[in-house]
Amino acid sequence: MLNKVTTIYSTGLPNPNPFENGQNSDSVLLQILVDDGFFTKKPVPQQKDYSFRWSYVDKIWTLGKTVQIINYDLTSAEVLIGTGGYKGMIMNYSGIRNDISIPNSMNGVTLVGIYQDVFSNKNLYSVSFPINSNINRIHARAFKDNNITEIILPESLTRIDFGAFLNNKITKVKIGSGVYLETKVFQNNDTFKAAYTTNGAGTYVFIGGKWIKQ
């Protein structure tokens, strides 16, 4: 029903279409449909802890787990930290949380990197980093096969390896300057790399198959 109504609303609509503006939140888009008389109040899914999410990529509404800002820091009970040449590197994750925050340090050791495949296929919905993060490298496939839709990368980051965020529907990225990107970091292709190489640090949104710097 929601997708059908959105299609009707968008048909013949002159530019700018709010459903093509990556800066509009899901809440804003739902309110537009209410204001236009399609609904008396914002639609709410029947499933608990889920919300409607508009995909600027697929041009449809989908159901997504409601992301809450919980600032849940990983602990040494669920994370293995490397030693020797891997000191400060997160090597393994055994937790079950869907929303995680990667702390600046753990057990007195400053965290500086995330090793390959560590958070792959862990059913993650959100990942955050503290302002004083020292993470400088995210290795290959580190966050592959999850449900992450946006990410704010730490300013300390200098490198992201192959496919670090493969198979996530990430449509919003905030990234600092001077980050070296390997291939297929976002959206399973190199369109982000091309946009970042041209435009540098900032916040990017994925609209109509292209990354656009806000």
C-alpha positions in Angstrom: 0.0 0.0 0.0 2.7 2.5 1.0 4.7 1.8 -2.2 1.6 2.2 -4.3 0.7 5.5 -2.7 4.2 6.8 -3.2 4.1 5.9 -6.9 0.8 7.7 -7.3 2.2 10.8 -5.5 5.4 10.8 -7.6 3.6 10.3 -11.0 3.9 13.5 -13.0 5.4 15.3 -10.0 7.6 18.2 -11.2 11.1 18.5 -9.9 12.3 18.5 -7.3 10.7 15.2 -6.2 11.3 14.8 -2.4 11.6 11.0 -3.0 14.8 11.7 -5.1 16.4 14.0 -2.6 18.9 12.1 -0.5 18.7 14.6 2.3 15.1 13.9 3.2 14.7 11.5 6.1 12.2 8.6 6.2 10.1 10.6 8.7 10.0 13.7 6.5 8.9 11.6 3.5 6.1 9.9 5.4 4.9 13.3 6.7 4.8 14.6 3.1 2.3 11.8 2.3 0.3 12.7 5.3 0.3 16.4 4.4 -0.8 15.5 0.9 -3.9 13.7 2.2 -2.9 10.1 1.4 -2.8 9.2 5.2 -4.3 10.7 8.3 -1.1 9.8 10.2 2.3 8.4 9.5 2.1 4.7 8.6 3.7 2.3 11.2 4.6 -1.3 10.6 2.8 -4.0 12.5 6.1 -5.6 13.4 7.6 -4.4 16.7 10.9 -2.6 16.6 10.7 -2.1 12.8 10.1 1.0 10.7 9.5 2.0 7.1 12.7 3.0 5.2 12.8 4.6 1.8 15.5 3.3 -0.6 16.8 6.0 -2.8 18.5 3.2 -4.8 15.6 0.9 -5.4 12.8 3.6 -5.2 10.7 1.5 -2.8 9.8 1.4 0.8 11.2 -1.5 2.8 11.0 -2.7 6.4 14.0 -2.2 8.5 14.9 -2.7 12.1 14.6 0.5 14.1 18.1 1.7 14.9 18.5 3.2 18.3 21.5 5.2 19.4 22.6 3.1 22.3 26.4 3.8 22.3 27.1 0.1 23.2 30.8 -0.3 23.4 32.4 -3.6 22.5 34.0 -5.4 25.5 36.9 -7.8 25.8 34.5 -10.6 26.5 33.3 -10.5 22.8 36.4 -9.1 21.0 39.8 -10.6 20.5 42.6 -8.0 20.2 45.8 -9.0 18.4 49.3 -9.0 19.9 52.8 -8.6 18.4 52.5 -7.2 14.9 48.8 -7.2 15.2 48.7 -5.2 18.5 45.6 -3.0 18.7 43.9 -4.8 15.8 40.4 -6.3 16.4 40.9 -9.9 15.2 37.6 -11.5 16.1 34.0 -10.7 17.2 31.8 -13.2 19.0 29.0 -10.8 20.2 25.4 -10.8 19.2 24.5 -7.1 19.3 23.0 -5.5 16.1 24.2 -2.0 17.0 27.8 -1.5 18.1 30.3 1.2 19.0 34.0 0.5 18.6 35.8 2.1 21.5 39.0 4.0 21.5 40.8 1.4 23.6 40.3 -1.9 25.3 42.1 -3.1 28.4 44.6 -0.3 28.1 45.4 -1.1 24.4 44.6 1.6 21.8 42.5 0.1 19.0 44.1 1.0 15.6 42.5 -1.4 13.1 39.8 -3.9 12.2 41.1 -7.1 10.6 39.6 -8.9 7.6 36.1 -10.6 7.9 35.8 -9.7 11.7 32.3 -8.3 11.5 31.3 -10.1 8.3 27.7 -11.5 8.4 27.0 -10.5 12.0 23.6 -9.0 11.4 24.8 -5.5 12.2 22.5 -2.5 11.6 24.7 0.3 12.8 28.4 0.8 13.7 29.8 4.0 15.3 33.2 5.3 16.4 34.1 7.8 19.1 35.4 11.2 18.2 38.9 10.3 19.5 39.0 7.0 17.6 42.5 5.9 16.5 41.2 3.3 13.9 43.4 3.9 10.9 42.7 0.8 8.7 39.6 -1.3 8.0 40.8 -4.6 6.3 39.1 -6.6 3.5 35.5 -7.7 4.0 35.5 -6.5 7.6 31.8 -5.5 7.6 30.7 -7.6 4.6 27.1 -9.0 4.5 25.3 -6.9 7.1 22.4 -4.5 7.2 24.2 -1.2 7.6 22.6 1.7 5.7 24.9 4.6 6.7 28.3 5.1 8.3 30.4 7.9 9.8 34.0 6.9 9.4 36.6 8.1 12.0 38.9 11.0 11.1 41.8 8.8 12.0 41.1 6.4 9.1 43.8 6.3 6.4 42.9 3.1 4.5 39.9 0.9 3.6 40.6 -2.5 1.9 38.8 -4.5 -0.7 35.0 -5.1 -0.1 35.1 -3.8 3.5 31.4 -3.0 3.3 30.3 -5.3 0.5 26.6 -6.4 0.5 25.3 -3.6 2.7 22.8 -1.1 1.3 24.8 1.8 2.5 23.5 5.1 1.0 25.2 7.6 3.2 28.9 7.9 4.1 30.9 10.6 6.0 34.6 10.3 5.4 37.7 12.3 6.2 40.5 13.4 3.9 43.4 11.3 2.6 41.8 7.9 2.9 43.2 5.3 0.5 40.4 3.1 -1.0 40.9 -0.3 -2.5 38.1 -1.7 -4.8 34.4 -2.3 -4.2 34.3 -0.7 -0.8 30.7 0.5 -1.0 27.7 -0.6 -3.2 29.7 -3.5 -4.6 31.4 -1.3 -7.2 33.9 1.6 -7.4 31.5 4.5 -7.9 32.2 5.8 -4.4 36.0 5.6 -5.0 35.6 7.7 -8.1 33.5 10.3 -6.4 35.8 10.6 -3.4 38.9 10.8 -5.6 37.3 13.8 -7.3 35.6 15.6 -4.4 37.5 14.6 -1.3 36.4 14.6 2.3 32.7 15.1 3.2 29.3 13.5 3.4 28.1 11.5 0.4 24.7 10.1 -0.5 23.9 7.4 -3.0 21.1 8.6 -5.4 20.2 7.2 -8.8 23.2 5.0 -9.0 25.6 7.9 -8.2 27.4 9.1 -5.1 26.8 12.8 -4.6 28.7 15.0 -2.1 26.4 17.1 0.1 
